[in-house]
Amino acid sequence: MTTTTVRTRTEAPAQRLPRAWGLGLRRGALEIKQFFRQRDQVVFTFAFPVVFLFLFASIFHDAVHGSGVTASQLYVPAMMASGIMSTSFQSLGISIAVERDEKVLRRLRGTPMPPSSYFLGKIWLVLFTGVVETAILLLVGTTLYGVDLPSDASRWFDFAWIFVLGLTGCALLGIAISSVPKSAKSASSVVVLPFLVLQFISGVYISINTIPDWMLNVGALFPLKWLCQGLRGVFLPDSARVLEQAGSWEFGKVALVLAAWCVGGLVLCLLTFRWKTRRDG
């Protein structure tokens, strides 16, 4: 065995490609950098729910009878839930459809990078933007609308699993719906319409106690309604439970539905995701 052969064998491990997790971290860092390079996208992404919170909380600010909270306070967790779904479902549904139409996905599929690394990068992006969005809305809610931060560690634990399950389920649903638009031009319309409808029937724009039961039952099939309910349970006093359809926060049911959407969303992604457009075959 020659010296050259020995050197080649000993250097082989150093030349091995990084694992999928490491590539996913690098891909996530790249996604975040690209996001912040588009300043108009950054401003509108973070400002949209804040502006809507200000508008609705300014119009509807009276005390809600028998609940111990004002209408303004009800809008804070609702807009937080909407912001989480916006930075995950809407963001991924549109951006992935655009990348597919522009053949970015096709080129990435032809590289040695594992497919899982691409999706890990997207998850890191929505996790980062979701945390920032939620922190901004919490700051606005506590300083302007009298929402109190939980003093109990158990409530912060509830917030953590609601945030993680909600963000994951909505992100997977966004990846799945990205295969529906036929082109980048139709992506916004296809993704925004169902998101807008869900906001009206899930207690984001309209108080949960004024929505017809049949609409709430339809909204209960999707994660946004349970994300709103869970966050209300974290940041509002227990007296506000009377406004819920069941008169309770139903944390167990919130966990069950959001976890089911994580599993169901993953199945939908595996069944529907495409690296090429329909035109490419």
N, C-alpha and C positions, 0 to 999 in steps of 0.2 A: 504494500500500500504506500503510495507516494505521499509526500508532504502536502502536495496540492489537494489530494483527495481528502486527507484528514482535515485540512482547513475548511474545505467546502462543507463537510459534514458538521463540523462544529459551529459554523456560521449559519447553518440552515435555520435553527430555531430563532435566531435574531431577525431573519428575513421573513418569518411567518407573519401573515396578515393579522391585525388586531381582531379580537373576538367581536361578535355582534354587539355586545353591550358597550364596549369601548367605542366602536364606530358609531353607535347610537348616540352616545354622549357628544362626540365630535359633530355629528350631524345636527344634534339639537343646538349646539353652540352656533353653528352656521345658520340655522333657521332663525335664531334669535337675532343674530347680527343683521341678516337680510330684512327682518321685520323692522328693526329700528332705523334702517337706511331709508325706508319709505315713510317719511315724516308725516305726510297727510294721513296715511293708514294708521299710524300710531296715535295721532290726535283724535281721529274719529272713533277708533276702537275704544279708547279709554274715556272719551268725553260723551259718547252716545248715551250710556245708561245714567251718567251723572246729570246730563241735561234733562233727560226724561224724569229722573227722580225730582229734580228741582221744579219742573213744570207741574207734575201731578201733585207733589207735596205742597206746592203753593196754591193750587186750585182747590184741592181737597185737604183741609187741615183741621177740621172740626173733630171733637172727641167722638169716638164710636160708642154708642150707648151700651153700657153693661160690660164693656171689654177692658176698661182701664187704660186704653191707649188711644192715640189720635190716628186719624187717617194717614197723616204724614209718616208716622212711625211704622204703619203697615207697609208702606211703600219701600222702606229701606231694605228689609230682607227679600222682598219681591224683586227689586231691581238687582240685588246681589245675585239671586238665582238666575235672572235674565242675563246678567253680565257673564256668569259662568257658562251658560249655554251659548251665548254669543261668541265667546272666545274659543269655544270648543266645537260645537255642532256647526254653527254658521261659518266660522273661520275655515275649518277643515273641509267642509262640504264644498265651499267655493274654490279655495286655493288648490285643492287636489284636482278638481275638475279642470281648472285652468292649466295646471302642470301636465295633466294628461293630454289636453288638446294641443299644447305647445310641444308635445313629445319629450318633455323633461323626464317623465316616468319611464318612457321607452329607453332613453339613454341610460338612466340609472340602472334599469334592469339588466343592461348589457355590461355593467361593471362587476367586479368581484365582490362588491358590497352586498352582504346578506339582505334580503328584503325586510327582515325584521328591524334592521338598523334604520331604515327609512321611516318606518312607523314609530320607532322609539324617538327619533328626532322630532317628529310631529308632536308626540306626547309631551316631550320636554318643553316644546314651544307653548302648547296650550296650558301646561302646568305653570309656566312662568307668567304668561299673560293673565291667567286666571287668578293667580295670587296677587299680582299688582292691581288688577281690576277690583278684586274684593277688598283689598286694603284701602283703596281710594274711596270706595263706597262706604266702608266702615268709618273712615275719617269724616266724611261728609255727614253721615247719619248721626254720629255721636256729637259732633260739634254744632250742627244746625237743627237737628230734629229730635234731640233728647233721647236717643236710643242708648241704653246702658249696656256696656260690655259685661258679659257674664263674670260673676265673682266666684262661681263654683267650677272646679276643675272638670267635673263630669260634663258640664255644658260645653267646655272647650273640646273635650273628647268627642262629644256628639258632633260638634262643628267639624272636626277633623275628618271623621268617617263620612259625614254627609258631603263634604266638599270633595273628597277623593272619589267616592262612589259616583256622585253626580257628574263630576268632571269626566271621569273615565267612561261612564255610560253615554254621555252626550258626545264625547270625542269619537267613540266607536260608531255611534249612530251617524255622525258627520262623515266619517270615512265611508260608511255604507252608502249614504245618499249621494256621495260624490260620483257614483257610477251612473246615476240617473240622467243628469244633463247630457245632451248630445254634443254640446259644444261649450266653449268658454263663455260665449255670449249669452247663453241661456242659463248659466250656472246660478247667477244671482237670483233670478226669478224663481227657479225651481227650489232653491234652498230657503230663501227669505219668506216666501208665502206660507209654508207650513209652520215656520218658526213664529211668524206674526200671529197666525191663528191660535197657536198653542199659548202664546202670551195672554190672549184675551180669555181663554177658557181654563187657564191654570191659576188665576189669581194674581197676575202680574199687574195689569192695568186696571182691573175691576176688583173690588173687594170680594173676597171669597164667599161672604154671606149674601151677596146680591146676585150671584151667578146661578141660573137654573140648574137643578140637580142633573138633568140629562147632559148638560154641557160639562158639568164637573165629572160625570161618569166617563165621558169621552176623554176629557183631559187626564183622568186617572190612569188611562192606558199608557201614558207617556211619562217620561222622567221629570219634566219641568214642574208639574203640579206637586210632586212629592218633594222636589228640591225646595220649592217655595215653602211648603208646609214645614219641612224639617228646619229650615233657617228661621222661620217664624218662632218655632219652638225653642230655638237657641237664644234668640235676641229679644224676644218679647216676654212680658210677664205671663205667668200661668193663667191669669184672669182673661187673657185674650183667647184662650182655648175655646170659649163659647162661640166664637165666630167660625170655627172649623165645621165641616160637614158632619163629622162624627163627634164633635164636642171634645176632641182630644187631639194631642199632637201625634199620636200613633207612631212613635219612633220605630217600633218593631216593624210595622208595615212599610214605613219609609225605607228602612234598611233592606227589607225583602224585595221591594219593587226596584230600587236602584241597583241592587246586586243582580236581580234578574235581567235588567237592561244591560248590565256589563256582560253577562253571559250571552244574552240574545244578540247584543250588538256585535260581539265577537263572531258569532255564528253568521250573522248577516254579512260581515266583512269577508269572511272566508268564502261565502257562497257567491257574492256579487262583485268583489273588487276586481278591476281589470287594469292592466298596465298599458293597454292600447285603447284607442277610440274604436268605435264601431266601424268607422271608415277604414281603419287599418286592418280589420279582420281579426 
